[in-house]
Amino acid sequence: MTGPAASVGQTDSRRDSSEVYEALRKSEERYRELVEHANSIILRWDKSGYITFFNEYAQNFFGYSEEEIIGKHVIGTIVPESESTGRDLRPLMDHICNHPEEHRYNVNENITKDGTRVWIAWTNKILTSDDGEAIGVLSIGSDITKQRLLEEELRQAQKMQAIGELAGGIAHDFNNMVHGIAGFAEVIHQMTIDAKIAQYASQILTTAHHAAELTKQLLTFARKGSYQLHDCNTHDIVRDVCAMLERTIDRRIVIRQQLGADRPHVKGDSAQLKSALLNLGINAKDAMPAGGSLEFKTRNITVEEPIAISDFQLEPGQYLQINVSDSGMGMGMTEDIRQRIFEPFFTTKASGRGAGLGLAAVYGTTHMHKGAIQCRSECGKGSCFELYLPIIKDCRKHLEIKAKPVPPERSIRIMVVDDEAIVRSYSKTLFEMHGHRVETFATAAEAIEYYRLSYADIDLVLLDMIMPHMDGQQLFTELKRINPDIKAMLATGYSVESKVKEIVADGILDCLRKPFTYDQLQKKIAHMLSEGHLPLEPVEQW
């Protein structure tokens, strides 16, 4: 076509093309603006792993400018060669390109320019050429670091709870065995006239008591130990611990105190707190084989709103902070070790140099006192433990209560209920050696049947707390229905404070923690005699 008509057609065509081009340009601008200002990490990288696009949000998040990052490989810039978990990330880029269906969504650890480790949830889209060949990947990421840390804290708390339950169960069963070992060693010691045999029995007793201390630490970790809360001054406790450490640890370690708290009094078990601080001190000592410094500091802090410290939860209120820090040869500890230090039986010490229960016991003591503890460790600065305890007003002066005179030992009729055969056997043998009359039962059903027929002949019932089918509290309730005036004591491999309080409120007279010696039992019996709970007249001999 020629002439004016053709000219007009060409003009219209050019106008249409120009409008299409302008529309495309504006669309691309809007798209680029959207991508650049999106509140997500958006990047594009070729199939070899080199970055070809990095949006503004990604630049701000990772700390790289566009000039610094474009053309750089993702490995070594925003992706570390390996995660802190040990997972090798170097093959990841090739795997995403070759197996895109497996990586539409993936989570991995990334790293910013300043070395901060972060966790990113990625959505990946394979980019292809016109002939369908993969040429790169479009990745959109969201920062999930906080969520990941919270999940890790939850997993750690659940693991510690599970380990605590396991530790408590093991300690309970082990205590029963130690109770039997110690009991028969006591029987041998009292029966023998051979000095050598008496010496061997004493050694067995000493070893059994050491084993009992080990299970006591386990129970403290499991928060099932026996403890008594009263007003105590933590500054006195710190001074005692420091004095003890100064006499026993390497003289090259300098011990300092900065007791800056104006209100150092807490409601607690002074023996447990002293043991906890001593364990922290010994742990610090082991980190300084060539000497160093160990410092105890206190101060008061105010918690305005609930906060989480490790897997502990602190409610608003006034707290005492005890800081135990060491120079630690400037080594600090790795993150993996720091995450596991409170687990029972975990230790970095050489074989035979520790059972791995010291810090586990500290963990349990902290829970008992409704406090919190965390460990901070930096290379070049050693380690620091921060213990938080709720404070109270200053202790009141307590008047000493004069002890009542203890009546002479009397023989009584005792009924022992325990599912462990060795405990029953030891109890009958040793108690009868001291003139008591003893009946033993393995099950609650047997005990109920006997007590129903013979309760008038029983002065004292000694109940095991943990038994199959019916525990000590339930059995005490059943026996009390038979005889409302029943006199009973509880024996337990561990004592759960709330449970003990319940059963004492029900009318039980006292509690004994296994393993106990005959002397401990006799003191309880003497006290009950002096209080008029048991008959003063001896039973008839048989």
Residue pairs with C-beta under 8 A, 6 or more apart in sequence:
1 9
35 42
35 55
36 55
36 56
36 57
37 56
37 57
38 55
38 57
39 57
40 57
40 140
40 141
40 142
41 55
41 57
41 58
41 61
41 62
41 120
41 139
41 140
41 141
41 142
41 143
42 53
42 55
42 57
42 58
42 138
42 139
42 140
42 141
43 51
43 53
43 54
43 55
43 58
43 138
43 139
43 141
44 51
44 52
44 53
44 127
44 136
44 137
44 138
44 139
45 51
45 52
45 74
45 93
45 136
45 137
45 139
46 52
46 135
46 136
47 97
47 134
47 135
47 136
47 137
48 73
49 73
49 74
49 75
49 93
49 94
50 71
50 72
50 73
50 74
51 69
51 70
51 71
51 72
51 73
51 74
51 77
52 70
52 71
52 136
53 70
54 64
54 66
54 69
54 70
58 64
58 141
59 65
59 66
59 69
61 112
61 143
62 69
62 77
62 78
62 110
62 112
62 113
63 112
63 113
63 114
64 77
64 78
64 113
69 77
69 78
74 93
75 81
75 89
75 90
75 93
78 110
78 111
78 112
79 89
79 92
79 93
79 108
79 110
79 111
80 89
80 109
80 110
80 111
80 117
81 88
81 89
81 90
82 88
82 89
82 90
83 89
83 108
83 109
84 109
84 117
84 335
85 109
87 108
87 109
89 108
89 109
92 108
95 102
95 103
96 103
96 106
96 124
96 137
97 126
97 134
97 137
100 124
100 126
100 134
100 137
103 122
103 124
104 123
104 124
104 125
105 121
105 122
105 123
105 124
106 121
106 122
106 124
107 119
107 120
107 121
107 122
107 144
108 119
108 120
108 122
109 117
109 118
109 119
109 120
110 117
110 118
110 119
110 120
110 141
111 117
111 118
112 118
118 143
118 145
119 143
119 144
119 145
119 147
119 148
120 141
120 142
120 143
120 144
121 141
121 142
121 144
122 139
122 140
122 141
123 139
123 140
123 141
124 137
124 138
124 139
125 137
125 138
125 139
125 140
126 134
126 136
126 137
127 134
127 135
127 136
127 137
127 138
128 134
128 135
129 135
153 308
153 310
153 311
154 311
156 310
156 311
156 339
157 311
159 343
160 311
160 342
160 343
160 363
163 221
163 343
163 344
164 221
164 222
164 223
164 364
165 222
167 218
167 219
167 221
167 222
167 344
167 360
168 218
168 219
168 222
168 223
168 224
168 494
170 218
171 215
171 216
171 218
171 219
171 222
171 224
171 493
171 494
172 224
172 466
172 493
172 494
173 493
174 211
174 215
174 493
175 212
175 215
175 493
175 494
175 514
175 515
176 418
176 420
176 422
176 423
176 493
176 514
177 420
177 422
178 208
178 211
178 212
178 215
178 514
178 515
179 420
179 422
179 423
179 426
179 493
179 514
179 515
179 516
180 420
180 422
180 423
180 425
180 426
181 204
181 208
181 211
182 204
182 205
182 208
182 209
182 212
182 515
182 517
183 422
183 423
183 426
183 427
183 429
183 430
183 515
184 422
184 425
184 426
184 429
185 201
185 202
185 204
185 205
185 208
186 201
186 205
186 430
186 517
186 518
187 426
187 429
187 430
187 433
188 197
188 198
188 201
188 204
189 198
189 201
189 202
189 205
190 430
190 433
191 433
192 198
192 201
208 515
209 515
212 515
214 355
214 357
216 225
217 355
217 357
217 358
217 360
217 361
218 344
218 357
218 360
218 361
219 225
219 226
219 364
219 494
220 272
220 275
220 360
220 361
220 364
220 365
220 368
221 342
221 344
221 357
221 360
221 361
221 363
221 364
222 364
222 494
223 364
223 367
223 368
224 494
224 495
224 496
225 272
225 364
225 368
225 494
225 495
226 494
226 495
226 497
226 500
226 511
226 513
227 269
227 271
227 272
227 368
227 497
228 269
229 267
229 268
229 269
230 267
230 268
230 269
230 270
231 265
231 266
231 267
231 392
231 394
231 395
231 396
232 265
232 266
232 267
232 268
232 269
232 270
232 273
232 395
233 264
233 265
233 395
234 261
234 264
234 265
234 266
234 273
234 298
234 320
234 322
234 389
235 259
235 261
235 264
235 298
237 270
237 273
237 274
237 277
238 257
238 259
238 277
238 296
238 298
238 322
239 257
239 259
240 274
241 274
241 277
241 278
241 281
241 296
242 255
242 257
242 281
242 296
244 278
245 255
245 278
245 281
245 282
245 285
245 294
246 255
249 281
249 282
249 285
250 285
250 288
250 289
250 291
252 290
252 291
252 292
253 285
253 288
253 291
253 292
253 293
253 294
254 291
254 292
254 293
254 294
255 293
255 294
255 295
255 296
256 293
256 294
256 295
256 296
257 295
257 296
257 297
258 295
258 296
258 297
258 298
259 296
259 297
259 298
260 297
260 298
260 299
261 298
261 299
261 300
261 320
261 321
262 300
263 300
263 318
263 320
263 391
263 393
263 394
264 298
264 320
264 391
265 391
265 392
265 393
265 394
265 395
266 273
266 320
266 369
266 389
266 390
266 391
266 392
267 369
267 390
267 392
268 369
268 389
269 365
269 368
269 369
272 365
272 368
272 369
273 365
273 369
273 389
275 361
275 365
276 361
276 362
276 365
276 366
276 387
277 296
277 322
277 324
277 387
279 358
279 359
279 361
279 362
280 324
280 359
280 362
280 385
280 387
281 294
281 296
281 324
282 358
283 358
283 359
284 294
284 324
284 325
284 326
284 328
284 383
285 294
285 326
286 349
286 353
286 354
287 326
287 328
287 329
287 331
287 382
287 383
288 294
288 326
288 327
288 328
288 329
289 329
290 329
292 326
292 327
292 328
292 329
292 382
293 326
293 327
294 324
294 325
294 326
295 323
295 324
295 325
295 326
296 322
296 323
296 324
297 322
297 323
297 325
298 320
298 321
298 322
298 323
299 320
299 321
299 323
300 318
300 319
300 320
300 321
300 391
301 318
301 319
301 320
301 321
301 388
302 317
302 318
302 319
303 314
303 315
303 316
303 317
303 318
303 319
304 316
305 316
306 313
306 314
306 315
306 316
307 313
307 314
308 314
309 372
309 373
309 374
309 388
310 372
310 373
310 374
312 366
312 367
312 371
312 372
312 373
312 374
312 388
313 372
314 371
314 372
314 388
317 390
318 390
318 391
319 371
319 388
319 389
319 390
319 391
320 388
320 389
320 390
320 391
321 386
321 387
321 388
322 386
322 387
322 388
322 389
323 384
323 385
323 386
323 387
324 384
324 385
324 387
325 382
325 383
325 384
325 385
326 382
326 383
326 384
327 382
328 377
328 381
328 382
328 383
329 382
330 379
330 380
330 381
330 382
331 379
331 382
332 377
332 378
332 379
332 380
332 381
332 382
332 383
333 341
333 348
333 375
333 377
333 383
337 348
338 375
338 377
340 346
341 359
341 375
342 359
342 360
342 362
342 363
342 373
343 356
343 360
344 356
344 357
344 360
345 355
345 356
345 357
345 360
346 356
346 360
347 353
347 354
347 355
347 356
349 356
362 373
362 385
362 387
363 373
366 372
366 373
366 387
369 389
369 390
370 390
371 387
371 388
371 389
371 390
372 387
372 388
373 385
373 386
373 387
373 388
374 385
374 386
375 383
375 384
375 385
375 386
376 383
376 384
376 385
376 386
377 383
377 384
404 530
405 530
406 526
406 527
406 530
407 526
407 529
407 530
407 536
409 434
409 435
409 522
409 525
409 526
410 525
410 529
410 534
410 535
410 536
410 537
410 538
411 434
411 435
411 436
411 437
411 538
411 539
411 541
412 436
412 437
412 459
412 460
412 525
412 534
412 535
412 539
413 436
413 437
413 438
413 439
413 457
413 458
413 459
413 460
413 539
414 431
414 436
414 437
414 438
414 439
414 458
414 459
414 460
414 461
414 462
415 438
415 439
415 440
415 441
415 447
415 450
415 451
415 458
415 460
415 461
415 462
416 423
416 424
416 427
416 428
416 431
416 438
416 439
416 440
416 441
416 462
417 440
417 441
417 444
417 447
417 461
417 462
417 463
417 464
417 467
417 472
417 475
418 424
418 427
418 440
418 442
418 462
418 464
418 467
418 491
419 442
419 443
419 464
419 467
419 468
420 464
421 442
423 464
423 514
424 440
424 441
424 442
425 440
427 438
427 440
427 462
428 438
428 440
430 518
431 438
431 518
431 521
432 438
434 518
434 522
435 538
435 541
436 539
437 539
437 542
439 450
439 458
441 447
441 450
443 467
443 469
444 467
444 469
444 470
444 474
444 475
444 478
445 469
445 470
447 461
447 475
447 479
448 475
448 478
448 479
448 482
451 458
451 461
451 479
451 482
451 483
452 482
455 479
455 482
455 483
455 486
459 487
459 534
459 535
459 539
460 487
460 488
460 489
460 525
460 528
460 534
461 476
461 479
461 486
461 487
461 488
461 489
462 488
462 489
462 491
462 512
463 472
463 475
463 476
463 488
463 489
463 490
463 491
463 508
464 472
464 491
464 492
465 471
465 472
465 473
465 490
465 491
465 492
465 493
465 495
465 499
466 472
466 492
466 493
467 475
470 478
472 490
472 492
472 503
473 499
473 502
473 503
473 506
476 486
476 488
476 490
476 503
476 506
476 507
476 508
477 506
479 486
479 488
480 486
480 506
480 507
486 507
487 509
487 528
487 533
487 534
488 507
488 508
488 509
489 508
489 509
489 510
489 511
489 512
489 524
490 500
490 503
490 508
490 510
490 511
490 512
491 511
491 512
491 513
491 514
491 516
492 500
492 511
492 512
492 513
492 514
493 513
493 514
494 513
495 511
495 513
500 511
504 511
509 528
509 533
510 524
510 527
510 528
512 520
512 521
512 524
525 534
528 534
529 536
